[in-house]
Amino acid sequence: MKIVVLDGYTLNPGDLSWKGFEEMGEVVVYDRTPPELTVDRAAGAEAVLTNKVILGEKEISQLPLLEYIGVLATGYNVVDIEAASRRNITVTNIPGYSTDSVAQMVFAHLLNICHSVQKHNDMVKEGAWSQSKDFSFWQYPLIELAGKTMGIIGFGKIGRKVSEIANAFGMNVIVYSRTMKEKQDLWNIRWVDFHELLRSADVVSLHCPLVPQTENLIDRESISFMKKGAILINSSRGPVINESDLAHALRKGKIAWAAVDVLSSEPPSPNNPLLSVENCLITPHISWATWEARYRLMEIAQYNLKTYLASSPVNTVN
């Protein structure tokens, strides 16, 4: 079997191994693949692995030998699932590999906001503490999380992990889920509707998938329901937020802070409205990218292909 990895660099910039795939066939790995080279590079492959390279109907129709597409991520909107299914091409994804890492990033952002860690460190290094008349000083507000309300939108594995950590900090947790039909009673959370969550939460953390119903979920209208001074965190998908509306709310002080690990376009355009907003923290889509999470991703990706070759595929999405 010929196996082509179209964009392997973000998964494995050199600290992991493709050996598990090499045991299953001939492997060709490209760090990155521009759209115009997708078909040429995937030509002749029975299995193609992709993270962000799009395999639409046009590309799939030009790859007659293709029988397996492995998405190196949880989201699989880069693949035309209907086109793949018509060709009986199996498509798999990687669920659950980054739960702990993403939840950790939520609180990395939140704790940085609560204590302005980097800003205070910079001030100390610049001599401000040495020149202080007091043993303790702070230039920015300090916030205690205990007793605050964490509102979680989307309650899959990551949302649940965030709720556990929030509880450990002594926060009250409220949850809204658009799709969960059976809202099981849990001692440490309270189920609410969307608008009640926005009205009640001191911190709103987004963990919903990107589907038509969630695109621009956070916009001017929904922001109007939020507490003045609330904190918004997004580690799900960029287009869940209307970035222009969020930038406006931040500048006007309707929301105290936003912290996002994802944007509507990645890498972002230089004129993305959030880039110039001082009270918006932005990290470059790294919550998933700890070594531990990437190692799990690699292991699951190899297992997905191995089970496919054994005629018992797992983690299929079609």
Buried (B, 14 or more C-beta within 10 A) or exposed (E): BBBBBBBBEBBBEEEBEBEBBEEBBEBBBBEEBEEEEBBEBBBBBBBBBBBBBBBBEEBBBEBEEBBBBBBBBBBBEBBBBEBBEEBEBBBBBBBBBBBBBBBBBBBBBBEBBBBBEEEBEEBEEEEEBEEEEEEEEEEEEEBEBEEBBBBBBBBBBBBBBBBEBBBEBEBBBBBBBBEBEEEEEBEEBBBBEBEBBBBBBBBBBBBBBBEEEBBBBBBBEBBEBBBEEBBBBBBBBBBBBBBBBBBBBBBEEBBBBBBBBBBBEEEBEEEBBBBEBEBBBBBEBEBBBBEEBBBBBBBBBBBBBBBBBEEEBEBEBB
